[in-house]
Amino acid sequence: MPRRALVFITALVLALHWLVLSGVPLAWDSPAQPSRQVFSTRSIAPAPPPAAVEPPGVTAVPVAAPQPPARKKAPSPKRPPAPVATDRPEAPLAAAPVTEVGAPADPGAATTVASATPETPADDAAPAPAPAASAPAAPPEPTAEDAQPGTGVDIRPPGGTGRSASAPPPPVRMPAPTRLAFDVSGQAKKFAYSARAELLWQHDDNRYEARQEISAFLVGTRTQRSVGTVTAQGLLPEKFSDKSRTEQAAHFDYAKGRVTFSANTPDAAAGPGVQDRLSLFIQLGAMLAADPGRFAPGTQITLTTVSARSADRWTFTVEGPETLDLPAGPTPALKLLRLPRKDYDQKAELWVAPGLGYLPVRIKLTQGNGDFADLLLRASSPP
């Protein structure tokens, strides 16, 4: 019985295995079905690639989507109104800086406004008087000679500290026409030289001409010329020219109150008493000749001086009498000194001789770089 049962069970198991195994070959016999299944599964596998192709279409949608949020950033300008509301007392001034600085940093904008325009908050705040006092504090530096640019002749007595109002040129006494010959020593670009110079002064009580020429070997010739009219207040220059290799000139237009320059530099004001770099020496001597007692040592004379390129206020101080040892012989003279205000300014020293109608008998000009020319009278004669 057990053996039979085992045999039966064994046979039954074998039969079941056969049925199971026989089912598999039946499925493989028709390749159509499995192939369909394989292709169907493979068709499902390629299906994902089309799904991957779909993302480009999807990305197009988000591209359009972010644009609306970007437009939502436009309302950012609405933030500036908040600081404007806080600074309503300065609404017109605060609005401009806010647009420049930007809304993201309103506190930074406030600091930039304060730094850019410190005067406006100072005016609105309690410390307004302090900046008001500091504003005029800046100008005093240039007021020494620039306080009255192009506004006439200013004469200060010795020891005078107050600024007197500009006045028309004082009376003058013109020297007689004269030809002055000078010996010149100097330095140009660290090169020492000696030369000859001549100053020709001519007038007929209506018109005048002053011409100065310096000639030096290896240095060349430099000529300055001033022409104009003679008035009760002195010389009225019309043209000043300065020529070395090329010529530059200043033209005086008193109808318009302007001086123009051939070098195309900015125009300058032509106020009462304005002089050029050559007529200046004659004018100063004529003022001293008309009233010597008025110009005691220490007196300061300020007037506008025009070169071939620009104009500036020059102040001369009367130094006092001296006796010069000149090539022409011992000569009593009165010295006037113009000290430079800036490093590049020219220092001018002028000695005028009462015995020659206060015409210059020595002129020394020193440049900011140390170059100088020293003219010493050698002889004088009628023109």
Number of C-alpha atoms within 10 A of each C-alpha: 6 7 8 9 10 11 12 12 12 12 12 12 12 12 12 12 12 11 11 11 11 11 11 10 10 9 12 12 10 10 10 11 12 13 12 12 12 12 12 11 12 11 12 11 10 10 11 11 10 9 10 10 10 11 11 10 10 10 11 10 11 10 10 10 11 11 11 10 10 10 10 10 11 9 9 12 14 10 15 19 15 13 18 17 12 11 15 14 12 14 14 11 16 21 16 11 16 24 12 10 15 15 19 13 12 16 11 14 21 17 10 16 19 16 11 11 11 12 15 15 18 16 14 11 10 9 11 14 11 11 16 13 10 10 10 9 10 10 11 10 10 10 12 14 17 17 16 20 20 23 21 21 23 22 24 19 14 14 10 12 8 7 13 11 13 18 13 13 20 17 16 20 18 23 18 16 17 19 18 22 22 24 20 23 17 18 16 14 9 11 9 12 15 16 19 18 21 22 23 19 22 19 18 11 12 10 15 19 19 21 19 19 18 21 16 15 10 7 14 11 16 17 17 21 21 25 22 19 16 18 14 13 17 22 27 24 27 17 19 26 23 22 15 14 9 7 14 18 19 26 18 24 15 15 7 9 13 15 23 21 22 13 13 9 11 11 15 21 21 25 20 20 25 27 28 26 19 23 26 20 18 22 26 22 27 25 21 22 22 16 13 12 9 12 21 16 18 17 19 22 19 23 28 29 21 28 18 23 20 16 23 17 20 20 23 21 22 21 19 16 16 14 14 19 12 17 13 16 12 10 20 17 23 23 22 25 18 19 15 16 14 8 9 11 13 19 17 18 19 24 29 28 22 18 10 16 19 25 26 24 27 22 20 18 17 19 17 13 13 14 16 21 20 18 26 25 24 19 16 17 10 11 12
